[in-house]
Amino acid sequence: MPLFRVRFLKRVCDATGHETMICQRSFEVQAEAEDQAFDKAEKLFSAAERATNWRLRADSVETETLEAAADRR
């Protein structure tokens, strides 16, 4: 089963007034597909942030495939 990294990002202003994206939280989850990885990470993020909706704490999400289970052996 593939391993995914799901990052929840928030847009904030830096000291110079420019917008930048920061990572609120990152999770590594195993799932069959990217959408399933997001669903798992969304539940983890919502619980960690005590929010009913992840969009209350983050503006966007990035998902990347890290490796397949066969690659880790």
N, C-alpha and C positions, 0 to 999 in steps of 0.2 A: 504494500500500500504506500503511495507517495507521501512524502513529508512536505508540508507547506509552511512558510512563514507568512503570517498575516499581521500587517502593521496598521494601527489606527493613528491617523495624522490629524493635527490641529493647526490651523492657520493663525499665526500671531504676528504682531509687529515687533521688530527688534529695536535696539537702542537708537538706530538711525531713522526709524519710522518706516522702514521697508518691511513688507510682509514676507514671512518665511514659514515653511512647514516644519513642525516638530513632531516627533513620534511620541504619542501619549503612552502607548503600550504595544508590545510585540508578543505574539504567541506562535509557537511551533506546534502544529497539529497534523495528525495523520488522517487522511481522507481519500476516498476514491477519486474525487474531482475537486476543482477549485471552489465551486459553489458550496459543496459540503464542508470544505475547510473553512470558508467564511462563516457558515452557519455555526460551526463549533466554536470558532474564535469569537463570534459575536456574543454568544452566551457567556463565555469566559470574561470578555471585556465588560459586559453589562453587570455581571456579578461583582467584578473587581472594582468597578467605578460606582456601584450602587445606583445604576441608572436603568430605567425601563426601556430606553431607546439609546443605542450607541451614538446617534447623531446629536444627543445632548452634550456629549463630551468630545466628539471628534468630527472633523469635516469631511474626511475621505478615508478610504481604505486601499492599501496595496497588498496584493497577494503574489507570492513567488513560490515556485516549486524548488525545493532544496535537493531532494534526491528520491529515488524510488527505493523500496524496501530491498530489492535485489542488489542494489548498488552498495548498501551498507554492510553486506556480508564480507 
